C-alpha cells in the first residue's frame, strides 16, 4: 500500500496484508509497516489488536508484550500529533512465521466483510482532534498494562479487542466503534482490579 493510499475498512487492510511478498518463511513488523504505510496509525493499532486476539499468533509467549511495545510507540506519536510514525530497528526486525500469519489472515477474511458492513460515520466528534488524542491516550494505557496481562487470564484478549475497536474506529472514522473501545478498556481494567483484589 502506498504512502498516499488510505485504508478505510478491515477488508482493505487484509488485502494489503495479502499483497505482501510470500517468499520469506517469516513476516516481520517491517513487512507489515511497509504494507500499510507510515501514515497509517489506525491500521497499525488494528493489526496489533487483531494479532493479540488471534488464537494462532496471539498465544505465542511474549507476543502481547511485543504488541504492547508497538502500540506504546505508535500511540505516543499519535498523541504528540505526528503525521508519520517511527519504529526502532529492533521492533521492525521482530517476526512471526509466515504459515501462522497467513492462517490468521485467511481466518479473518469472512468476518471482515461482516464487520465492515457494521461500520459507518457516526459520532463524528469522537473521530476529531480531541477524540483521536483521547483514543491515543487510552491505547497508551492499554499498552502499559499489556505485559502483566499475560499473567491475568483473558485480560490480554480484552486488550486485543479494545485495540481492534480503536483501530477500526480510526480507520473508518466511526465514533461509535471508538466509544465501544473505551468501554472495553474500562471493563478490562476493572477485571484486572477484581482479579488482584
KEKE-3310 file (N, C-alpha, C; in steps of 0.2 Angstrom, whole numbers, plus 5000, padded with zeros to 4 digits):
npx = (5004:5003:5011:5002:4989:4974:4968:4952:4943:4941:4943:4950:4962:4966:4968:4979:4988:4988:4994:5008:5025:5027:5038:5047:5050:5046:5036:5039:5038:5042:5038:5025:5023:5027:5018:5006:5009:5018:5010:4999:4992:4980:4977:4988:4987:4975:4980:4989:4979:4972:4981:4984:4972:4971:4970:4981:4993:4992:4993:5007:5020:5025:5021:5010:5017:5026:5017:5012:5023:5024:5011:5013:5023:5017:5005:5010:5016:5005:4998:5006:5004:5010:5012:5017:5024:5038:5048:5058:5073:5075:5062:5056:5062:5057:5048:5035:5030:5027:5018:5009:5004:4998:4988:4980:4976:4968:4958:4952:4946:4932:4924:4928:4922:4909:4910:4914:4902:4895:4901:4901:4900:4899:4895:4904:4912:4919:4929:4937:4949:4950:4945:4953:4965:4961:4959:4972:4978:4971:4975:4988:4988:4982:4993:5003:4998:4998:5009:5009:4996:4998:4998:4986:4971:4963:4963:4972:4965:4955:4962:4966:4954:4950:4960:4958:4945:4948:4957:4949:4939:4947:4951:4939:4933:4923:4915:4906:4911:4924:4919:4915:4927:4933:4924:4927:4940:4939:4931:4941:4951:4944:4942:4955:4958:4948:4953:4965:4962)
npy = (4994:5011:5026:5036:5031:5026:5016:5011:5002:4985:4975:4980:4982:4969:4964:4972:4966:4953:4956:4956:4951:4933:4924:4924:4914:4920:4933:4950:4964:4975:4972:4972:4986:4992:4987:4994:5007:5022:5032:5027:5026:5021:5008:5001:5000:4993:4981:4977:4974:4964:4954:4951:4946:4935:4917:4909:4916:4926:4919:4915:4915:4930:4938:4947:4956:4961:4967:4976:4985:4990:4996:5006:5014:5019:5025:5035:5043:5047:5053:5064:5071:5068:5066:5055:5039:5033:5018:5008:4999:4986:4983:4983:4972:4961:4946:4934:4917:4914:4904:4904:4917:4919:4909:4915:4927:4922:4917:4928:4934:4932:4936:4949:4955:4955:4963:4975:4979:4984:4996:5014:5031:5039:5048:5059:5069:5061:5056:5067:5080:5080:5068:5059:5061:5057:5044:5039:5041:5032:5020:5020:5018:5005:4998:5000:4992:4979:4969:4964:4958:4946:4937:4937:4929:4929:4944:4949:4946:4955:4967:4966:4966:4979:4987:4983:4988:5002:5004:5000:5010:5022:5020:5019:5031:5030:5035:5028:5015:5018:5023:5011:5004:5012:5008:4994:4995:5000:4990:4980:4984:4985:4971:4967:4973:4967:4954:4955:4960)
npz = (5000:4996:5002:5000:4999:5008:5020:5023:5029:5036:5027:5017:5023:5026:5013:5009:5018:5012:5000:5002:5000:4998:4999:5009:5024:5036:5043:5046:5057:5050:5037:5038:5041:5030:5021:5025:5026:5032:5037:5043:5056:5062:5055:5060:5074:5073:5068:5078:5088:5082:5080:5094:5098:5089:5089:5085:5083:5093:5105:5106:5117:5124:5114:5116:5124:5115:5105:5114:5115:5102:5101:5111:5106:5094:5098:5107:5098:5090:5099:5101:5090:5078:5060:5053:5058:5068:5071:5081:5075:5081:5084:5072:5066:5072:5071:5064:5060:5043:5040:5051:5051:5038:5040:5050:5043:5033:5041:5045:5034:5031:5042:5042:5031:5036:5048:5042:5036:5047:5050:5050:5047:5062:5077:5075:5081:5090:5082:5079:5083:5097:5101:5094:5101:5114:5111:5108:5120:5128:5121:5124:5138:5138:5132:5141:5151:5146:5146:5160:5159:5153:5163:5169:5167:5152:5151:5142:5130:5131:5130:5117:5110:5113:5107:5094:5091:5093:5083:5072:5073:5071:5058:5050:5054:5064:5077:5086:5086:5092:5104:5109:5111:5121:5132:5132:5136:5149:5155:5155:5163:5175:5177:5179:5191:5199:5199:5205:5218)
capx = (5000:5007:5010:4996:4983:4972:4964:4945:4940:4945:4944:4956:4968:4968:4970:4986:4992:4989:4998:5015:5029:5026:5043:5051:5047:5043:5033:5042:5034:5044:5034:5018:5023:5028:5011:5001:5012:5020:5005:4993:4991:4974:4978:4994:4984:4971:4984:4991:4974:4970:4987:4984:4966:4971:4972:4987:4998:4992:4995:5014:5023:5029:5018:5006:5022:5029:5012:5012:5029:5022:5006:5016:5027:5013:5000:5013:5017:4999:4996:5010:5002:5015:5009:5020:5027:5044:5048:5065:5075:5074:5055:5054:5065:5053:5044:5031:5030:5023:5012:5004:5002:4994:4982:4976:4974:4963:4953:4949:4943:4925:4922:4930:4916:4903:4912:4914:4895:4893:4904:4898:4902:4894:4898:4910:4916:4924:4935:4940:4955:4950:4943:4959:4970:4959:4960:4979:4979:4968:4979:4994:4987:4982:4999:5007:4995:4998:5014:5006:4990:4999:4998:4979:4968:4959:4963:4975:4960:4951:4966:4966:4948:4950:4964:4955:4940:4951:4960:4943:4936:4951:4951:4933:4931:4917:4915:4903:4916:4929:4916:4915:4934:4933:4920:4930:4946:4937:4929:4947:4955:4940:4943:4961:4957:4945:4957:4971:4959)
capy = (5000:5017:5031:5041:5027:5026:5010:5013:4996:4979:4971:4983:4980:4962:4964:4974:4960:4948:4958:4956:4945:4927:4920:4923:4910:4924:4940:4955:4970:4980:4970:4975:4993:4993:4986:4999:5014:5025:5037:5023:5025:5017:5001:4998:4999:4987:4975:4975:4971:4958:4949:4950:4942:4929:4911:4906:4921:4929:4914:4914:4918:4936:4942:4953:4961:4964:4971:4982:4990:4993:5001:5011:5019:5022:5029:5040:5048:5049:5058:5070:5074:5067:5064:5049:5036:5030:5012:5006:4993:4980:4981:4981:4966:4955:4942:4928:4913:4915:4900:4906:4923:4918:4906:4920:4932:4918:4916:4935:4937:4931:4940:4956:4958:4956:4969:4981:4981:4987:5002:5019:5038:5040:5052:5062:5072:5056:5055:5073:5081:5078:5061:5055:5061:5053:5037:5038:5040:5025:5015:5021:5015:4998:4996:4999:4986:4973:4964:4960:4955:4939:4933:4938:4926:4933:4951:4951:4946:4962:4972:4965:4968:4986:4990:4981:4993:5008:5004:5001:5017:5027:5018:5020:5037:5028:5037:5023:5010:5021:5023:5004:5003:5014:5003:4988:4996:5001:4983:4976:4987:4983:4964:4966:4975:4962:4948:4957:4961)
capz = (5000:4995:5007:4999:5000:5015:5022:5026:5032:5038:5021:5013:5027:5025:5006:5010:5020:5007:4994:5004:4997:5001:4998:5015:5029:5041:5042:5051:5058:5045:5031:5039:5041:5023:5018:5027:5026:5039:5040:5045:5064:5064:5053:5064:5080:5072:5067:5084:5091:5079:5082:5101:5098:5085:5093:5082:5084:5099:5110:5107:5123:5123:5108:5119:5126:5108:5103:5118:5113:5096:5102:5115:5102:5089:5102:5109:5092:5088:5105:5100:5084:5072:5054:5052:5064:5068:5075:5081:5071:5085:5084:5065:5064:5075:5065:5066:5055:5038:5040:5056:5049:5033:5043:5054:5038:5030:5046:5046:5028:5031:5047:5040:5027:5041:5052:5038:5035:5053:5051:5047:5050:5067:5082:5071:5086:5093:5077:5078:5086:5104:5101:5092:5106:5119:5109:5108:5127:5130:5119:5128:5145:5137:5130:5148:5155:5142:5149:5166:5157:5151:5169:5172:5162:5147:5150:5135:5125:5132:5127:5110:5107:5114:5102:5087:5091:5092:5076:5067:5073:5067:5051:5047:5057:5067:5084:5090:5087:5096:5111:5112:5113:5128:5136:5133:5140:5156:5158:5155:5169:5181:5178:5182:5198:5203:5200:5210:5225)
cpx = (5004:5006:5004:4990:4981:4967:4957:4941:4944:4947:4950:4962:4971:4970:4977:4990:4993:4993:5006:5018:5028:5032:5047:5047:5044:5041:5036:5037:5036:5040:5027:5018:5023:5021:5006:5003:5013:5015:4999:4993:4985:4975:4983:4991:4979:4974:4986:4985:4972:4975:4986:4978:4967:4974:4979:4993:4998:4994:5003:5016:5027:5025:5014:5011:5025:5023:5011:5017:5027:5016:5008:5019:5022:5008:5004:5014:5011:4996:5000:5008:5006:5010:5011:5023:5034:5044:5056:5067:5074:5067:5053:5057:5061:5049:5040:5032:5025:5017:5007:5001:4997:4987:4977:4973:4968:4957:4949:4945:4935:4922:4923:4924:4910:4904:4911:4907:4892:4896:4901:4901:4897:4898:4905:4914:4921:4930:4938:4946:4955:4949:4949:4964:4968:4960:4967:4981:4977:4972:4986:4994:4986:4989:5004:5005:4996:5003:5011:5000:4992:4999:4991:4975:4963:4959:4967:4970:4956:4955:4966:4960:4947:4954:4961:4949:4943:4954:4954:4940:4940:4951:4945:4930:4924:4918:4911:4908:4922:4926:4916:4922:4935:4930:4924:4937:4944:4935:4936:4951:4951:4941:4950:4961:4954:4949:4963:4968:4957)
cpy = (5006:5021:5035:5038:5027:5020:5013:5008:4990:4975:4974:4982:4973:4961:4967:4969:4955:4949:4958:4950:4939:4922:4919:4918:4914:4931:4945:4961:4975:4978:4973:4982:4995:4992:4991:5006:5017:5031:5033:5021:5020:5010:4998:4996:4993:4981:4972:4971:4965:4952:4947:4945:4935:4923:4908:4910:4924:4925:4913:4918:4925:4941:4948:4958:4965:4969:4977:4987:4993:4998:5007:5016:5022:5027:5035:5046:5051:5055:5065:5074:5073:5064:5057:5046:5033:5024:5011:5000:4987:4978:4979:4974:4960:4952:4936:4923:4914:4911:4902:4912:4923:4914:4911:4925:4928:4918:4922:4937:4937:4936:4947:4959:4959:4962:4975:4984:4984:4994:5008:5026:5040:5044:5055:5066:5068:5055:5061:5074:5078:5071:5056:5055:5057:5045:5035:5037:5034:5019:5014:5017:5007:4995:4995:4993:4979:4967:4960:4956:4947:4934:4933:4935:4930:4940:4953:4951:4953:4967:4972:4967:4976:4989:4989:4987:5000:5009:5004:5007:5022:5026:5020:5027:5036:5030:5032:5018:5012:5021:5016:5002:5006:5010:4997:4989:4997:4994:4979:4978:4985:4975:4963:4968:4970:4956:4949:4958:4955)
cpz = (5000:5001:5007:5000:5007:5016:5025:5029:5033:5032:5017:5017:5026:5018:5006:5012:5015:5001:4996:5000:5001:5001:5005:5020:5035:5039:5047:5052:5053:5038:5032:5039:5034:5019:5019:5026:5032:5041:5043:5052:5065:5062:5058:5071:5079:5071:5073:5088:5089:5080:5089:5102:5095:5089:5091:5084:5091:5105:5111:5113:5121:5118:5111:5121:5120:5105:5107:5117:5107:5097:5106:5111:5097:5093:5105:5104:5090:5093:5104:5094:5078:5066:5052:5058:5063:5073:5075:5077:5074:5084:5076:5063:5067:5070:5068:5060:5049:5038:5045:5054:5043:5035:5046:5049:5035:5034:5047:5040:5029:5036:5046:5036:5031:5045:5048:5036:5041:5054:5047:5050:5055:5073:5080:5076:5089:5088:5075:5082:5093:5105:5099:5098:5112:5117:5110:5116:5130:5128:5122:5135:5144:5136:5137:5152:5152:5145:5155:5164:5155:5157:5172:5166:5158:5146:5144:5130:5125:5129:5120:5107:5108:5108:5095:5086:5090:5085:5071:5067:5070:5060:5047:5049:5060:5074:5088:5091:5092:5104:5114:5114:5120:5133:5138:5137:5148:5159:5159:5162:5175:5182:5181:5189:5202:5204:5205:5217:5228)
residu = (UNK:UNK:UNK:UNK:UNK:UNK:UNK:UNK:UNK:UNK:UNK:UNK:UNK:UNK:UNK:UNK:UNK:UNK:UNK:UNK:UNK:UNK:UNK:UNK:UNK:UNK:UNK:UNK:UNK:UNK:UNK:UNK:UNK:UNK:UNK:UNK:UNK:UNK:UNK:UNK:UNK:UNK:UNK:UNK:UNK:UNK:UNK:UNK:UNK:UNK:UNK:UNK:UNK:UNK:UNK:UNK:UNK:UNK:UNK:UNK:UNK:UNK:UNK:UNK:UNK:UNK:UNK:UNK:UNK:UNK:UNK:UNK:UNK:UNK:UNK:UNK:UNK:UNK:UNK:UNK:UNK:UNK:UNK:UNK:UNK:UNK:UNK:UNK:UNK:UNK:UNK:UNK:UNK:UNK:UNK:UNK:UNK:UNK:UNK:UNK:UNK:UNK:UNK:UNK:UNK:UNK:UNK:UNK:UNK:UNK:UNK:UNK:UNK:UNK:UNK:UNK:UNK:UNK:UNK:UNK:UNK:UNK:UNK:UNK:UNK:UNK:UNK:UNK:UNK:UNK:UNK:UNK:UNK:UNK:UNK:UNK:UNK:UNK:UNK:UNK:UNK:UNK:UNK:UNK:UNK:UNK:UNK:UNK:UNK:UNK:UNK:UNK:UNK:UNK:UNK:UNK:UNK:UNK:UNK:UNK:UNK:UNK:UNK:UNK:UNK:UNK:UNK:UNK:UNK:UNK:UNK:UNK:UNK:UNK:UNK:UNK:UNK:UNK:UNK:UNK:UNK:UNK:UNK:UNK:UNK:UNK:UNK:UNK:UNK:UNK:UNK:UNK:UNK:UNK:UNK:UNK:UNK)
# end
